[in-house]
């Protein structure tokens, strides 16, 4: 267990950030799954769903939840699948 007041405060901060990052990652995964299912089903609104997923990834990168190369990799894959449909 933490001994100093600063260590206790740091633990509280880390827990809050962990919960926030966990929620953000969950949102990203949900939007990616929605985009992939829209692309697999060749739905007409798949382009907008992909753009929403890309926005969620960019937002996560700016907040430091996801590494920028990871986001770029995922965005590239979604865009490749979208362009294959068109």
C-alpha positions as CSV (number, residue, x, y, z in Angstrom):
1,X,0.0,0.0,0.0
2,X,1.1,3.6,-0.6
3,X,2.9,5.3,2.2
4,X,3.0,9.0,1.3
5,X,0.1,11.4,0.6
6,X,1.5,12.0,-2.9
7,X,1.6,8.3,-3.6
8,X,-2.0,7.9,-2.5
9,X,-3.0,10.9,-4.7
10,X,-1.2,9.3,-7.6
11,X,-3.0,6.0,-7.1
12,X,-6.4,7.9,-7.2
13,X,-5.4,9.7,-10.3
14,X,-4.3,6.6,-12.0
15,X,-7.6,4.8,-11.2
16,X,-9.7,7.7,-12.6
17,X,-7.6,7.8,-15.8
18,X,-7.8,4.0,-16.1
19,X,-11.6,4.1,-15.9
20,X,-11.7,6.9,-18.5
21,X,-9.4,5.2,-20.9
22,X,-11.4,2.0,-20.5
23,X,-14.6,3.7,-21.5
24,X,-12.9,5.4,-24.4
25,X,-11.5,2.0,-25.7
26,X,-14.9,0.5,-25.4
27,X,-16.4,3.3,-27.5
28,X,-13.7,2.8,-30.1
29,X,-14.3,-1.0,-30.3
30,X,-18.0,-0.5,-30.6
31,X,-17.6,2.0,-33.5
32,X,-15.1,-0.2,-35.2
33,X,-17.4,-3.2,-34.9
34,X,-20.3,-1.2,-36.3
35,X,-18.2,0.0,-39.2
36,X,-17.0,-3.6,-40.0
37,X,-20.5,-5.0,-39.9
38,X,-21.7,-2.2,-42.2
39,X,-18.9,-2.9,-44.6
40,X,-19.6,-6.6,-44.5
41,X,-23.3,-6.1,-45.2
42,X,-22.6,-3.6,-47.9
43,X,-25.1,-1.2,-46.4
44,X,-25.6,2.2,-48.1
45,X,-24.7,4.1,-45.0
46,X,-21.4,2.3,-44.5
47,X,-19.4,5.4,-45.5
48,X,-20.8,7.5,-42.8
49,X,-20.3,4.7,-40.3
50,X,-16.7,4.4,-41.3
51,X,-16.2,8.1,-41.0
52,X,-17.6,8.0,-37.4
53,X,-15.2,5.2,-36.5
54,X,-12.3,7.3,-37.9
55,X,-13.4,10.3,-35.9
56,X,-13.6,8.1,-32.7
57,X,-10.0,6.9,-33.4
58,X,-8.7,10.4,-34.0
59,X,-10.4,11.6,-30.8
60,X,-8.7,8.7,-28.9
61,X,-5.3,9.6,-30.3
62,X,-5.6,13.2,-29.3
63,X,-6.5,12.2,-25.8
64,X,-3.7,9.7,-25.6
65,X,-5.8,6.6,-25.2
66,X,-4.5,4.9,-28.4
67,X,-1.1,5.2,-30.1
68,X,-1.2,7.1,-33.4
69,X,0.3,4.3,-35.4
70,X,-2.4,1.9,-34.1
71,X,-5.1,4.3,-35.1
72,X,-3.5,4.8,-38.5
73,X,-3.4,1.0,-39.0
74,X,-7.1,0.6,-38.2
75,X,-8.1,3.6,-40.2
76,X,-6.2,2.3,-43.2
77,X,-7.9,-1.0,-43.0
78,X,-11.4,0.5,-42.8
79,X,-10.6,2.8,-45.7
80,X,-9.3,0.0,-47.8
81,X,-12.4,-2.1,-47.3
82,X,-14.6,1.0,-48.0
83,X,-12.8,1.7,-51.3
84,X,-13.1,-1.9,-52.3
85,X,-16.9,-1.6,-52.1
86,X,-17.1,1.5,-54.3
